[in-house]
Amino acid sequence: MKQTNYILKVIDAKKPDIRKALKDAGIEVKALTEVYSEDIENIIKEETKDGEETSEG
């Protein structure tokens, strides 16, 4: 068995929700730490104002 670290980017999710979803999928979470947070509403408004389509990924 080995321990693996991942970075997960989410929109409008809270740590308890993420932990529960992973647990429900059978994934044991050893630690869940918020690294960075930003308000994306302004980014989305700028993209739509400029006529660009928003995309996830």
C-alpha positions as a Python dict, from the first residue, in 0.01 Angstrom:
ca = {
    (1, 'M'): (0, 0, 0),
    (2, 'K'): (124, 352, -71),
    (3, 'Q'): (12, 704, 11),
    (4, 'T'): (-57, 937, -282),
    (5, 'N'): (-116, 1314, -271),
    (6, 'Y'): (-349, 1489, -517),
    (7, 'I'): (-452, 1846, -587),
    (8, 'L'): (-823, 1889, -650),
    (9, 'K'): (-979, 2209, -787),
    (10, 'V'): (-1349, 2255, -712),
    (11, 'I'): (-1613, 2521, -759),
    (12, 'D'): (-1847, 2598, -469),
    (13, 'A'): (-1767, 2288, -265),
    (14, 'K'): (-1688, 2274, 103),
    (15, 'K'): (-1440, 2044, 274),
    (16, 'P'): (-1707, 1831, 447),
    (17, 'D'): (-1885, 1778, 114),
    (18, 'I'): (-1562, 1674, -57),
    (19, 'R'): (-1470, 1438, 227),
    (20, 'K'): (-1819, 1280, 221),
    (21, 'A'): (-1816, 1236, -158),
    (22, 'L'): (-1477, 1066, -149),
    (23, 'K'): (-1580, 848, 145),
    (24, 'D'): (-1901, 747, -39),
    (25, 'A'): (-1681, 648, -335),
    (26, 'G'): (-1477, 423, -107),
    (27, 'I'): (-1175, 655, -90),
    (28, 'E'): (-1013, 701, 249),
    (29, 'V'): (-913, 1063, 308),
    (30, 'K'): (-618, 1104, 541),
    (31, 'A'): (-608, 1485, 523),
    (32, 'L'): (-790, 1759, 334),
    (33, 'T'): (-627, 2103, 330),
    (34, 'E'): (-739, 2420, 155),
    (35, 'V'): (-439, 2559, -32),
    (36, 'Y'): (-580, 2857, -220),
    (37, 'S'): (-916, 3024, -270),
    (38, 'E'): (-1028, 3295, -512),
    (39, 'D'): (-1353, 3462, -613),
    (40, 'I'): (-1421, 3348, -969),
    (41, 'E'): (-1738, 3553, -1024),
    (42, 'N'): (-1532, 3850, -1143),
    (43, 'I'): (-1334, 3628, -1380),
    (44, 'I'): (-1652, 3484, -1531),
    (45, 'K'): (-1803, 3833, -1571),
    (46, 'E'): (-1489, 3956, -1751),
    (47, 'E'): (-1492, 3659, -1990),
    (48, 'T'): (-1859, 3698, -2078),
    (49, 'K'): (-1818, 4076, -2116),
    (50, 'D'): (-1541, 4019, -2371),
    (51, 'G'): (-1761, 3776, -2565),
    (52, 'E'): (-1560, 3469, -2474),
    (53, 'E'): (-1725, 3145, -2379),
    (54, 'T'): (-1651, 3008, -2035),
    (55, 'S'): (-1517, 2655, -2014),
    (56, 'E'): (-1429, 2417, -1737),
    (57, 'G'): (-1106, 2229, -1724),
}
